[in-house]
């Protein structure tokens, strides 16, 4: 069996939604330069719908593929749907990731949630802090 699925390779070789959204409604950045994976997600939100999403990822092929797939999965969706996105769903949509690369799908989930938290804070929208990653105390970001 190949280490990476055809879906992973496609999203790595032809990533979707790469770039920056100027004046984004929400921006989230997660990762660790020491382990080599940093993801930044930009959201444009209108009427609680993610109308555009872009990403910049510095990292391995699995990190790029996870970012690309995650952005595809939330584009055009409601904020609630984006909040419900899990790293497991990202990994499944990619038809699997090697065990030692699953953290890349976790980073994708956390980057989206970090961008949504930024959106809530910029707009004074109350939110449940327990639904968001605690990046200041995150084990895999501070190894």
C-alpha positions as a Markdown table, in Angstrom:
| # | Residue | x | y | z |
|---|---|---|---|---|
| 1 | Unk | 0.0 | 0.0 | 0.0 |
| 2 | Unk | 1.2 | 3.5 | -0.8 |
| 3 | Unk | 2.1 | 5.7 | 2.1 |
| 4 | Unk | -0.3 | 8.4 | 0.8 |
| 5 | Unk | -3.7 | 8.1 | -0.9 |
| 6 | Unk | -4.3 | 9.6 | -4.3 |
| 7 | Unk | -6.5 | 12.2 | -2.7 |
| 8 | Unk | -3.7 | 13.3 | -0.4 |
| 9 | Unk | -1.3 | 13.5 | -3.3 |
| 10 | Unk | -3.8 | 15.5 | -5.4 |
| 11 | Unk | -4.4 | 18.1 | -2.6 |
| 12 | Unk | -0.6 | 18.3 | -2.1 |
| 13 | Unk | 0.2 | 18.7 | -5.7 |
| 14 | Unk | -2.8 | 20.9 | -6.6 |
| 15 | Unk | -3.9 | 22.6 | -3.3 |
| 16 | Unk | -7.2 | 24.4 | -3.3 |
| 17 | Unk | -7.8 | 27.9 | -1.7 |
| 18 | Unk | -4.1 | 28.9 | -1.3 |
| 19 | Unk | -3.5 | 32.5 | -0.5 |
| 20 | Unk | -4.5 | 35.4 | 1.6 |
| 21 | Unk | -7.8 | 37.2 | 2.1 |
| 22 | Unk | -7.1 | 40.9 | 2.6 |
| 23 | Unk | -9.3 | 42.3 | 5.4 |
| 24 | Unk | -10.4 | 38.8 | 6.4 |
| 25 | Unk | -13.2 | 38.5 | 8.9 |
| 26 | Unk | -11.2 | 35.9 | 10.9 |
| 27 | Unk | -7.6 | 34.8 | 10.8 |
| 28 | Unk | -6.2 | 31.8 | 12.7 |
| 29 | Unk | -2.6 | 30.6 | 12.9 |
| 30 | Unk | -1.5 | 27.4 | 14.6 |
| 31 | Unk | 1.6 | 25.2 | 14.6 |
| 32 | Unk | 5.1 | 25.1 | 15.7 |
| 33 | Unk | 8.2 | 26.1 | 13.7 |
| 34 | Unk | 10.2 | 23.5 | 15.6 |
| 35 | Unk | 8.2 | 20.6 | 14.2 |
| 36 | Unk | 7.9 | 22.4 | 10.9 |
| 37 | Unk | 4.1 | 22.7 | 10.4 |
| 38 | Unk | 2.4 | 26.1 | 10.6 |
| 39 | Unk | -1.1 | 26.8 | 9.2 |
| 40 | Unk | -2.8 | 30.1 | 8.7 |
| 41 | Unk | -6.5 | 30.2 | 7.7 |
| 42 | Unk | -8.3 | 33.3 | 6.5 |
| 43 | Unk | -12.1 | 33.5 | 6.5 |
| 44 | Unk | -14.6 | 35.8 | 4.7 |
| 45 | Unk | -18.0 | 35.5 | 6.4 |
| 46 | Unk | -21.3 | 36.9 | 5.4 |
| 47 | Unk | -24.6 | 36.2 | 7.2 |
| 48 | Unk | -22.9 | 33.4 | 9.2 |
| 49 | Unk | -21.8 | 31.6 | 5.9 |
| 50 | Unk | -18.1 | 31.2 | 5.0 |
| 51 | Unk | -18.2 | 32.7 | 1.6 |
| 52 | Unk | -14.4 | 32.4 | 1.1 |
| 53 | Unk | -11.5 | 30.7 | 2.8 |
| 54 | Unk | -7.8 | 30.7 | 2.0 |
| 55 | Unk | -4.8 | 29.2 | 3.7 |
| 56 | Unk | -1.0 | 29.5 | 3.9 |
| 57 | Unk | 0.8 | 26.4 | 5.2 |
| 58 | Unk | 4.4 | 25.9 | 5.8 |
| 59 | Unk | 5.0 | 22.2 | 6.3 |
| 60 | Unk | 5.0 | 18.8 | 4.9 |
| 61 | Unk | 2.8 | 17.4 | 2.1 |
| 62 | Unk | 0.3 | 16.1 | 4.7 |
| 63 | Unk | 0.0 | 19.5 | 6.3 |
| 64 | Unk | -0.7 | 21.1 | 2.9 |
| 65 | Unk | -3.2 | 18.4 | 1.9 |
| 66 | Unk | -5.0 | 18.7 | 5.2 |
| 67 | Unk | -5.2 | 22.5 | 4.9 |
| 68 | Unk | -6.5 | 22.2 | 1.3 |
| 69 | Unk | -9.1 | 19.6 | 2.2 |
| 70 | Unk | -10.3 | 21.4 | 5.3 |
| 71 | Unk | -10.9 | 24.6 | 3.4 |
| 72 | Unk | -12.8 | 22.7 | 0.7 |
| 73 | Unk | -15.0 | 21.2 | 3.5 |
| 74 | Unk | -16.0 | 24.5 | 5.0 |
| 75 | Unk | -16.3 | 26.8 | 2.0 |
| 76 | Unk | -19.9 | 27.8 | 1.5 |
| 77 | Unk | -20.9 | 26.3 | 4.9 |
| 78 | Unk | -22.3 | 27.9 | 8.0 |
| 79 | Unk | -20.1 | 28.8 | 11.0 |
| 80 | Unk | -21.8 | 26.0 | 12.9 |
| 81 | Unk | -20.8 | 23.5 | 10.3 |
| 82 | Unk | -17.2 | 24.8 | 10.3 |
| 83 | Unk | -17.1 | 24.5 | 14.1 |
| 84 | Unk | -18.3 | 20.9 | 13.8 |
| 85 | Unk | -15.5 | 19.9 | 11.4 |
| 86 | Unk | -13.2 | 17.4 | 13.1 |
| 87 | Unk | -9.6 | 16.3 | 12.3 |
| 88 | Unk | -11.1 | 12.8 | 11.9 |
| 89 | Unk | -13.4 | 14.1 | 9.1 |
| 90 | Unk | -10.5 | 15.8 | 7.4 |
| 91 | Unk | -8.4 | 12.6 | 7.5 |
| 92 | Unk | -11.3 | 10.5 | 6.3 |
| 93 | Unk | -11.9 | 12.9 | 3.4 |
| 94 | Unk | -8.2 | 12.5 | 2.5 |
| 95 | Unk | -8.7 | 8.7 | 2.5 |
| 96 | Unk | -6.4 | 8.4 | 5.5 |
| 97 | Unk | -3.1 | 9.8 | 6.7 |
| 98 | Unk | -0.2 | 7.8 | 8.1 |
| 99 | Unk | -0.4 | 7.7 | 11.9 |
| 100 | Unk | 2.7 | 9.9 | 12.3 |
| 101 | Unk | 1.0 | 12.5 | 10.1 |
| 102 | Unk | -2.4 | 12.7 | 11.8 |
| 103 | Unk | -1.3 | 15.8 | 13.7 |
| 104 | Unk | -1.6 | 17.6 | 10.4 |
| 105 | Unk | -5.4 | 17.1 | 10.3 |
| 106 | Unk | -5.5 | 18.2 | 14.0 |
| 107 | Unk | -3.7 | 21.4 | 13.0 |
| 108 | Unk | -6.3 | 22.0 | 10.2 |
| 109 | Unk | -9.2 | 21.7 | 12.6 |
| 110 | Unk | -7.5 | 24.0 | 15.1 |
| 111 | Unk | -6.6 | 26.6 | 12.5 |
| 112 | Unk | -10.2 | 26.9 | 11.4 |
| 113 | Unk | -11.4 | 27.1 | 15.0 |
| 114 | Unk | -8.7 | 29.7 | 15.7 |
| 115 | Unk | -9.9 | 31.8 | 12.8 |
| 116 | Unk | -13.5 | 31.5 | 14.0 |
| 117 | Unk | -12.5 | 32.6 | 17.5 |
| 118 | Unk | -10.8 | 35.6 | 15.9 |
| 119 | Unk | -14.0 | 36.4 | 14.0 |
| 120 | Unk | -16.1 | 36.2 | 17.2 |
| 121 | Unk | -13.6 | 38.4 | 19.1 |
| 122 | Unk | -13.4 | 41.0 | 16.3 |
| 123 | Unk | -17.2 | 41.2 | 16.2 |
| 124 | Unk | -17.9 | 41.1 | 19.9 |
| 125 | Unk | -19.8 | 37.8 | 19.6 |
| 126 | Unk | -20.0 | 35.8 | 22.8 |
| 127 | Unk | -18.7 | 32.2 | 22.5 |
| 128 | Unk | -17.9 | 29.2 | 24.6 |
| 129 | Unk | -14.2 | 29.2 | 25.1 |
| 130 | Unk | -14.1 | 25.5 | 25.8 |
| 131 | Unk | -15.0 | 24.8 | 22.1 |
| 132 | Unk | -11.7 | 26.3 | 20.9 |
| 133 | Unk | -8.1 | 25.0 | 21.1 |
| 134 | Unk | -6.0 | 26.4 | 23.9 |
| 135 | Unk | -2.9 | 27.0 | 21.7 |
| 136 | Unk | -1.0 | 28.7 | 24.5 |
| 137 | Unk | -1.0 | 25.3 | 26.4 |
| 138 | Unk | -1.2 | 22.9 | 23.4 |
| 139 | Unk | 1.0 | 19.9 | 23.8 |
| 140 | Unk | 1.8 | 19.3 | 20.1 |
| 141 | Unk | 2.5 | 23.0 | 19.5 |
| 142 | Unk | 5.0 | 23.2 | 22.3 |
| 143 | Unk | 6.9 | 20.0 | 22.1 |
